[in-house]
Amino acid sequence: MKKTALYDKHVSLGAKIVPFAGYEMPVQYSGVTEEHFAVREKAGLFDVSHMGQFFVEGPEAKDLLQIVTTNNVDALENGKAQYTCLPNENGGIVDDLIVYKIEDGKYFVVVNASNIEKDWNHIVKFNKFDAVLTNASDDMSLLAVQGPKATEILQKLTDINLSEIPYYHFTIGSVAGVNDVIISNTGYTGSGGFEIYFNNDNAELLWDEIIKAGQPEGIIPCGLAARDTLRLEKGFCLYGMDIDDTTSPIEAGLGWITKFDKDFVAKDIFAKQKEEGITRKLVGFELQDKGVPRHDYPVVDAEGNVIGKVTSGTQSPMKKIGLGLAYVDKPHFKLGSEIFIQIRNKNIPAKVVKTPFV
């Protein structure tokens, strides 16, 4: 198992460590609920250094990214980031990712930890262009400062005016005396904040400085469990749960990152799905009775026929009810539809609702 540069720090703080995507990662510190509310109401600090980072450079770097991703890289200007996905030739999703444009001919790509090797091989396979790829995953760390107080906290450590960095934009500068930090107004909690990328050597220094700067605002360390409940309340997809090599972005509600004004892998498949309609769709649902939905629980109709399956589910800390995401067959995926989640041989009534849940 790999360890992030902050592994010893997590152990010293009493974090519960679990294996995740090939890494020993902190799943929680003080408790999932406390960490969840800290991010929603104040601020939390996450070590997400297990994520993968590639640089794509060269005269035809953009051309390569255009072919392998669904979103339109032409929409990126210097200092802007873009959520997108890598489609496979069969119309599934290799991974979801963020592409950052540093300058013409230089892009920074952030991928999921479990898919680093798979994504690398996939992009390399399509690299018939004048583009050079560098896998910087083992050399870089990533901290996510998330929550309504995150900007205020991080601002104490940098001269860069963070309020001038719009959502899904970034800059490169100094944080707590560390130079060449990528400071990005992104995150996967839905509570605002920044993600910062930097060399492993500076991981402990930056962790300690952010925690110290955030003490008056109530910042606390947070683990993967709270990250999961936070992203689920906002209806964000998690690779390996809600999307994978067998699900298309159209089925997953990611049509908004699938742009047909360019050529890319599996474009014809997605265009056909958009034109003819899909037979299943990823939807949000809320239980109408007590219960906690979990990954792979069957979704059934009123007669007990299987019409789908749960991909992600939890007891929402904010709403105090069971909710989740599920692939549901047509026509049951319409908003307001009554469905049932099979929990321990009981069919618990649920309703298809619009996301985000909070």
One Martini backbone bead per residue (centre of mass of N, CA, C, O) as a GRO file, in nm:
protein
  358
    1MET     BB    1   0.097   0.036   0.021
    2LYS     BB    2   0.047   0.356  -0.004
    3LYS     BB    3   0.168   0.688   0.095
    4THR     BB    4   0.139   0.982   0.203
    5ALA     BB    5   0.314   1.259   0.323
    6LEU     BB    6   0.077   1.253   0.576
    7TYR     BB    7   0.058   0.990   0.737
    8ASP     BB    8   0.193   1.057   1.015
    9LYS     BB    9  -0.003   1.282   1.082
   10HIS     BB   10  -0.262   1.111   1.100
   11VAL     BB   11  -0.165   0.922   1.323
   12SER     BB   12  -0.104   1.150   1.538
   13LEU     BB   13  -0.428   1.238   1.522
   14GLY     BB   14  -0.603   0.958   1.524
   15ALA     BB   15  -0.667   0.832   1.268
   16LYS     BB   16  -0.854   0.636   1.064
   17ILE     BB   17  -0.715   0.374   0.879
   18VAL     BB   18  -0.752   0.296   0.525
   19PRO     BB   19  -0.793   0.129   0.241
   20PHE     BB   20  -0.744   0.332  -0.071
   21ALA     BB   21  -0.652   0.308  -0.384
   22GLY     BB   22  -0.362   0.197  -0.263
   23TYR     BB   23  -0.404   0.354   0.012
   24GLU     BB   24  -0.333   0.506   0.318
   25MET     BB   25  -0.629   0.639   0.468
   26PRO     BB   26  -0.828   0.879   0.608
   27VAL     BB   27  -1.164   0.839   0.721
   28GLN     BB   28  -1.128   0.953   1.027
   29TYR     BB   29  -1.143   1.141   1.333
   30SER     BB   30  -1.399   1.266   1.514
   31GLY     BB   31  -1.621   1.226   1.289
   32VAL     BB   32  -1.845   1.243   1.042
   33THR     BB   33  -2.051   1.454   1.145
   34GLU     BB   34  -1.853   1.669   1.243
   35GLU     BB   35  -1.706   1.703   0.971
   36HIS     BB   36  -1.947   1.774   0.797
   37PHE     BB   37  -2.036   2.037   0.957
   38ALA     BB   38  -1.773   2.189   0.932
   39VAL     BB   39  -1.796   2.225   0.618
   40ARG     BB   40  -2.084   2.357   0.610
   41GLU     BB   41  -2.010   2.594   0.846
   42LYS     BB   42  -1.686   2.619   0.808
   43ALA     BB   43  -1.410   2.395   0.817
   44GLY     BB   44  -1.200   2.172   0.615
   45LEU     BB   45  -0.928   1.922   0.600
   46PHE     BB   46  -0.789   1.756   0.314
   47ASP     BB   47  -0.628   1.458   0.214
   48VAL     BB   48  -0.577   1.415  -0.162
   49SER     BB   49  -0.289   1.282  -0.265
   50HIS     BB   50  -0.394   1.024  -0.430
   51MET     BB   51  -0.423   1.174  -0.658
   52GLY     BB   52  -0.381   1.240  -1.000
   53GLN     BB   53  -0.098   1.381  -1.204
   54PHE     BB   54  -0.086   1.548  -1.520
   55PHE     BB   55   0.113   1.647  -1.792
   56VAL     BB   56   0.026   1.840  -2.094
   57GLU     BB   57   0.252   1.891  -2.367
   58GLY     BB   58   0.252   2.098  -2.648
   59PRO     BB   59   0.135   2.187  -2.960
   60GLU     BB   60  -0.089   1.916  -2.927
   61ALA     BB   61  -0.232   1.897  -2.648
   62LYS     BB   62  -0.522   1.981  -2.715
   63ASP     BB   63  -0.584   1.762  -2.929
   64LEU     BB   64  -0.568   1.527  -2.734
   65LEU     BB   65  -0.787   1.622  -2.529
   66GLN     BB   66  -1.020   1.636  -2.732
   67ILE     BB   67  -1.031   1.326  -2.795
   68VAL     BB   68  -1.041   1.208  -2.477
   69THR     BB   69  -1.265   1.424  -2.422
   70THR     BB   70  -1.595   1.564  -2.387
   71ASN     BB   71  -1.511   1.830  -2.348
   72ASN     BB   72  -1.429   2.168  -2.442
   73VAL     BB   73  -1.108   2.294  -2.457
   74ASP     BB   74  -1.166   2.571  -2.601
   75ALA     BB   75  -1.299   2.699  -2.330
   76LEU     BB   76  -1.014   2.737  -2.238
   77GLU     BB   77  -0.831   2.941  -2.037
   78ASN     BB   78  -0.611   3.086  -1.868
   79GLY     BB   79  -0.691   2.971  -1.543
   80LYS     BB   80  -0.878   2.727  -1.627
   81ALA     BB   81  -1.131   2.487  -1.550
   82GLN     BB   82  -1.248   2.132  -1.621
   83TYR     BB   83  -1.507   1.924  -1.631
   84THR     BB   84  -1.471   1.569  -1.714
   85CYS     BB   85  -1.427   1.287  -1.952
   86LEU     BB   86  -1.328   0.949  -2.026
   87PRO     BB   87  -1.395   0.776  -2.299
   88ASN     BB   88  -1.478   0.486  -2.440
   89GLU     BB   89  -1.542   0.293  -2.725
   90ASN     BB   90  -1.832   0.186  -2.577
   91GLY     BB   91  -1.948   0.438  -2.387
   92GLY     BB   92  -1.785   0.467  -2.145
   93ILE     BB   93  -1.602   0.532  -1.833
   94VAL     BB   94  -1.278   0.574  -1.734
   95ASP     BB   95  -1.311   0.883  -1.625
   96ASP     BB   96  -1.304   1.148  -1.407
   97LEU     BB   97  -1.204   1.504  -1.451
   98ILE     BB   98  -0.949   1.765  -1.448
   99VAL     BB   99  -0.882   2.052  -1.653
  100TYR     BB  100  -0.589   2.256  -1.685
  101LYS     BB  101  -0.496   2.582  -1.797
  102ILE     BB  102  -0.192   2.737  -1.802
  103GLU     BB  103  -0.116   2.730  -2.117
  104ASP     BB  104  -0.014   2.721  -2.410
  105GLY     BB  105   0.074   2.384  -2.421
  106LYS     BB  106  -0.039   2.364  -2.101
  107TYR     BB  107  -0.148   2.094  -1.896
  108PHE     BB  108  -0.360   1.989  -1.616
  109VAL     BB  109  -0.431   1.661  -1.474
  110VAL     BB  110  -0.702   1.522  -1.273
  111VAL     BB  111  -0.723   1.205  -1.114
  112ASN     BB  112  -0.807   0.912  -0.999
  113ALA     BB  113  -0.642   0.696  -0.799
  114SER     BB  114  -0.756   0.415  -0.923
  115ASN     BB  115  -0.678   0.539  -1.242
  116ILE     BB  116  -0.390   0.618  -1.319
  117GLU     BB  117  -0.292   0.388  -1.509
  118LYS     BB  118  -0.538   0.373  -1.695
  119ASP     BB  119  -0.535   0.667  -1.794
  120TRP     BB  120  -0.253   0.678  -1.903
  121ASN     BB  121  -0.287   0.451  -2.117
  122HIS     BB  122  -0.523   0.582  -2.267
  123ILE     BB  123  -0.387   0.847  -2.356
  124VAL     BB  124  -0.136   0.722  -2.492
  125LYS     BB  125  -0.294   0.565  -2.713
  126PHE     BB  126  -0.389   0.864  -2.843
  127ASN     BB  127  -0.083   0.967  -2.891
  128LYS     BB  128  -0.052   1.120  -3.220
  129PHE     BB  129   0.094   1.367  -3.105
  130ASP     BB  130   0.253   1.676  -3.014
  131ALA     BB  131   0.286   1.523  -2.706
  132VAL     BB  132   0.367   1.547  -2.354
  133LEU     BB  133   0.386   1.320  -2.084
  134THR     BB  134   0.345   1.363  -1.719
  135ASN     BB  135   0.387   1.179  -1.416
  136ALA     BB  136   0.323   1.348  -1.090
  137SER     BB  137   0.184   1.180  -0.857
  138ASP     BB  138   0.440   1.109  -0.658
  139ASP     BB  139   0.524   1.439  -0.618
  140MET     BB  140   0.229   1.520  -0.525
  141SER     BB  141   0.015   1.729  -0.341
  142LEU     BB  142  -0.328   1.746  -0.181
  143LEU     BB  143  -0.534   2.010  -0.064
  144ALA     BB  144  -0.857   2.058   0.101
  145VAL     BB  145  -1.028   2.367   0.151
  146GLN     BB  146  -1.344   2.351   0.313
  147GLY     BB  147  -1.586   2.602   0.316
  148PRO     BB  148  -1.705   2.916   0.418
  149LYS     BB  149  -1.398   2.973   0.561
  150ALA     BB  150  -1.166   2.905   0.359
  151THR     BB  151  -1.081   3.177   0.236
  152GLU     BB  152  -1.013   3.323   0.499
  153ILE     BB  153  -0.786   3.127   0.583
  154LEU     BB  154  -0.601   3.125   0.324
  155GLN     BB  155  -0.553   3.439   0.312
  156LYS     BB  156  -0.338   3.442   0.551
  157LEU     BB  157  -0.112   3.279   0.342
  158THR     BB  158  -0.167   3.504   0.107
  159ASP     BB  159  -0.140   3.763  -0.149
  160ILE     BB  160  -0.360   3.649  -0.295
  161ASN     BB  161  -0.672   3.722  -0.430
  162LEU     BB  162  -0.917   3.494  -0.383
  163SER     BB  163  -1.180   3.659  -0.473
  164GLU     BB  164  -1.057   3.664  -0.787
  165ILE     BB  165  -1.126   3.351  -0.796
  166PRO     BB  166  -1.314   3.174  -0.968
  167TYR     BB  167  -1.493   2.927  -1.039
  168TYR     BB  168  -1.288   2.717  -1.202
  169HIS     BB  169  -1.021   2.855  -1.106
  170PHE     BB  170  -0.666   2.963  -1.124
  171THR     BB  171  -0.341   2.979  -0.960
  172ILE     BB  172   0.011   3.072  -0.921
  173GLY     BB  173   0.178   3.054  -0.594
  174SER     BB  174   0.195   3.164  -0.259
  175VAL     BB  175   0.204   2.950   0.046
  176ALA     BB  176   0.350   2.984   0.334
  177GLY     BB  177   0.626   3.026   0.147
  178VAL     BB  178   0.525   2.852  -0.090
  179ASN     BB  179   0.600   2.785  -0.406
  180ASP     BB  180   0.421   2.681  -0.681
  181VAL     BB  181   0.112   2.694  -0.619
  182ILE     BB  182  -0.188   2.547  -0.686
  183ILE     BB  183  -0.483   2.756  -0.689
  184SER     BB  184  -0.813   2.615  -0.651
  185ASN     BB  185  -1.163   2.671  -0.727
  186THR     BB  186  -1.228   2.377  -0.582
  187GLY     BB  187  -1.439   2.082  -0.522
  188TYR     BB  188  -1.633   1.790  -0.348
  189THR     BB  189  -1.866   1.938  -0.135
  190GLY     BB  190  -2.041   2.215  -0.194
  191SER     BB  191  -1.885   2.454   0.016
  192GLY     BB  192  -1.641   2.548  -0.086
  193GLY     BB  193  -1.311   2.649  -0.193
  194PHE     BB  194  -0.982   2.488  -0.193
  195GLU     BB  195  -0.716   2.366  -0.403
  196ILE     BB  196  -0.379   2.238  -0.338
  197TYR     BB  197  -0.073   2.220  -0.524
  198PHE     BB  198   0.234   2.030  -0.445
  199ASN     BB  199   0.514   1.943  -0.308
  200ASN     BB  200   0.579   1.698  -0.081
  201ASP     BB  201   0.787   1.858   0.104
  202ASN     BB  202   0.530   2.068   0.197
  203ALA     BB  203   0.299   1.921   0.351
  204GLU     BB  204   0.333   1.968   0.660
  205LEU     BB  205   0.353   2.272   0.658
  206LEU     BB  206   0.073   2.332   0.525
  207TRP     BB  207  -0.104   2.185   0.721
  208ASP     BB  208  -0.019   2.342   0.979
  209GLU     BB  209  -0.084   2.632   0.875
  210ILE     BB  210  -0.387   2.587   0.821
  211ILE     BB  211  -0.472   2.497   1.102
  212LYS     BB  212  -0.371   2.751   1.248
  213ALA     BB  213  -0.530   2.966   1.078
  214GLY     BB  214  -0.825   2.805   1.141
  215GLN     BB  215  -0.893   2.805   1.447
  216PRO     BB  216  -1.091   3.052   1.478
  217GLU     BB  217  -1.297   2.903   1.258
  218GLY     BB  218  -1.292   2.572   1.308
  219ILE     BB  219  -1.093   2.388   1.191
  220ILE     BB  220  -1.078   2.045   1.060
  221PRO     BB  221  -1.003   1.735   1.016
  222CYS     BB  222  -1.071   1.522   0.725
  223GLY     BB  223  -1.226   1.248   0.575
  224LEU     BB  224  -1.360   1.026   0.344
  225ALA     BB  225  -1.644   0.998   0.469
  226ALA     BB  226  -1.725   1.299   0.456
  227ARG     BB  227  -1.670   1.335   0.157
  228ASP     BB  228  -1.904   1.143   0.076
  229THR     BB  229  -2.150   1.284   0.211
  230LEU     BB  230  -2.106   1.558   0.076
  231ARG     BB  231  -2.122   1.473  -0.228
  232LEU     BB  232  -2.402   1.334  -0.208
  233GLU     BB  233  -2.576   1.583  -0.126
  234LYS     BB  234  -2.486   1.706  -0.428
  235GLY     BB  235  -2.478   1.470  -0.655
  236PHE     BB  236  -2.196   1.353  -0.687
  237CYS     BB  237  -1.992   1.163  -0.859
  238LEU     BB  238  -1.844   0.831  -0.819
  239TYR     BB  239  -1.598   0.646  -0.901
  240GLY     BB  240  -1.717   0.302  -0.900
  241MET     BB  241  -2.028   0.373  -0.843
  242ASP     BB  242  -2.183   0.581  -1.062
  243ILE     BB  243  -1.926   0.537  -1.245
  244ASP     BB  244  -1.806   0.360  -1.547
  245ASP     BB  245  -1.728   0.144  -1.813
  246THR     BB  246  -2.073   0.107  -1.846
  247THR     BB  247  -2.124   0.419  -1.833
  248SER     BB  248  -2.274   0.696  -1.950
  249PRO     BB  249  -2.297   1.038  -1.948
  250ILE     BB  250  -2.597   1.042  -2.022
  251GLU     BB  251  -2.696   0.848  -1.795
  252ALA     BB  252  -2.534   1.030  -1.561
  253GLY     BB  253  -2.593   1.345  -1.621
  254LEU     BB  254  -2.331   1.441  -1.834
  255GLY     BB  255  -2.420   1.620  -2.085
  256TRP     BB  256  -2.279   1.899  -1.997
  257ILE     BB  257  -1.980   1.746  -2.075
  258THR     BB  258  -2.107   1.686  -2.373
  259LYS     BB  259  -1.957   1.786  -2.678
  260PHE     BB  260  -2.058   1.814  -3.038
  261ASP     BB  261  -1.828   2.043  -3.148
  262LYS     BB  262  -1.651   1.772  -3.167
  263ASP     BB  263  -1.405   1.531  -3.160
  264PHE     BB  264  -1.452   1.199  -3.007
  265VAL     BB  265  -1.474   0.943  -2.818
  266ALA     BB  266  -1.790   0.807  -2.880
  267LYS     BB  267  -1.977   1.024  -3.010
  268ASP     BB  268  -2.191   0.851  -3.165
  269ILE     BB  269  -2.315   0.714  -2.918
  270PHE     BB  270  -2.412   0.976  -2.770
  271ALA     BB  271  -2.581   1.095  -2.999
  272LYS     BB  272  -2.784   0.861  -3.005
  273GLN     BB  273  -2.881   0.885  -2.711
  274LYS     BB  274  -2.984   1.175  -2.737
  275GLU     BB  275  -3.187   1.121  -2.973
  276GLU     BB  276  -3.334   0.836  -2.864
  277GLY     BB  277  -3.257   0.777  -2.587
  278ILE     BB  278  -3.286   0.625  -2.267
  279THR     BB  279  -3.327   0.332  -2.044
  280ARG     BB  280  -3.137   0.476  -1.834
  281LYS     BB  281  -3.087   0.653  -1.507
  282LEU     BB  282  -2.941   0.883  -1.304
  283VAL     BB  283  -3.076   0.927  -0.974
  284GLY     BB  284  -3.244   1.080  -0.727
  285PHE     BB  285  -3.323   0.978  -0.381
  286GLU     BB  286  -3.587   0.947  -0.128
  287LEU     BB  287  -3.686   0.835   0.156
  288GLN     BB  288  -4.017   0.766   0.317
  289ASP     BB  289  -3.850   0.593   0.518
  290LYS     BB  290  -3.679   0.403   0.709
  291GLY     BB  291  -3.332   0.402   0.612
  292VAL     BB  292  -3.027   0.265   0.445
  293PRO     BB  293  -2.876   0.310   0.160
  294ARG     BB  294  -2.685   0.098  -0.068
  295HIS     BB  295  -2.469  -0.038  -0.254
  296ASP     BB  296  -2.657  -0.255  -0.475
  297TYR     BB  297  -2.932  -0.206  -0.416
  298PRO     BB  298  -3.237  -0.270  -0.505
  299VAL     BB  299  -3.471  -0.161  -0.750
  300VAL     BB  300  -3.830  -0.127  -0.729
  301ASP     BB  301  -4.148  -0.180  -0.783
  302ALA     BB  302  -4.471  -0.227  -0.670
  303GLU     BB  303  -4.433  -0.547  -0.772
  304GLY     BB  304  -4.104  -0.617  -0.742
  305ASN     BB  305  -3.954  -0.523  -0.983
  306VAL     BB  306  -3.659  -0.487  -1.128
  307ILE     BB  307  -3.527  -0.129  -1.209
  308GLY     BB  308  -3.250  -0.134  -1.039
  309LYS     BB  309  -2.967   0.047  -0.872
  310VAL     BB  310  -2.767   0.130  -0.623
  311THR     BB  311  -2.471   0.336  -0.593
  312SER     BB  312  -2.550   0.555  -0.366
  313GLY     BB  313  -2.562   0.577   0.005
  314THR     BB  314  -2.731   0.749   0.289
  315GLN     BB  315  -2.729   0.933   0.585
  316SER     BB  316  -2.821   1.246   0.611
  317PRO     BB  317  -2.700   1.492   0.811
  318MET     BB  318  -2.894   1.728   0.718
  319LYS     BB  319  -3.184   1.560   0.663
  320LYS     BB  320  -3.224   1.280   0.819
  321ILE     BB  321  -3.209   1.087   0.559
  322GLY     BB  322  -3.246   0.866   0.312
  323LEU     BB  323  -3.008   0.868   0.035
  324GLY     BB  324  -2.946   0.877  -0.337
  325LEU     BB  325  -2.815   0.684  -0.606
  326ALA     BB  326  -2.966   0.563  -0.926
  327TYR     BB  327  -3.037   0.322  -1.154
  328VAL     BB  328  -3.320   0.374  -1.374
  329ASP     BB  329  -3.577   0.272  -1.545
  330LYS     BB  330  -3.780   0.309  -1.787
  331PRO     BB  331  -4.008   0.551  -1.652
  332HIS     BB  332  -3.897   0.573  -1.338
  333PHE     BB  333  -3.693   0.842  -1.377
  334LYS     BB  334  -3.896   1.036  -1.310
  335LEU     BB  335  -3.993   1.294  -1.155
  336GLY     BB  336  -4.176   1.166  -0.870
  337SER     BB  337  -4.130   0.883  -0.866
  338GLU     BB  338  -4.212   0.568  -0.749
  339ILE     BB  339  -3.999   0.378  -0.543
  340PHE     BB  340  -3.795   0.091  -0.433
  341ILE     BB  341  -3.591  -0.013  -0.161
  342GLN     BB  342  -3.396  -0.292  -0.094
  343ILE     BB  343  -3.400  -0.370   0.262
  344ARG     BB  344  -3.382  -0.652   0.399
  345ASN     BB  345  -3.648  -0.753   0.227
  346LYS     BB  346  -3.741  -0.455   0.211
  347ASN     BB  347  -3.973  -0.219   0.069
  348ILE     BB  348  -3.874   0.108   0.041
  349PRO     BB  349  -3.999   0.400  -0.002
  350ALA     BB  350  -3.947   0.625  -0.287
  351LYS     BB  351  -3.821   0.932  -0.442
  352VAL     BB  352  -3.775   1.110  -0.724
  353VAL     BB  353  -3.517   1.359  -0.730
  354LYS     BB  354  -3.359   1.648  -0.724
  355THR     BB  355  -3.047   1.769  -0.777
  356PRO     BB  356  -2.959   1.868  -0.502
  357PHE     BB  357  -3.043   1.789  -0.172
  358VAL     BB  358  -2.876   2.073  -0.049
   0.00000   0.00000   0.00000
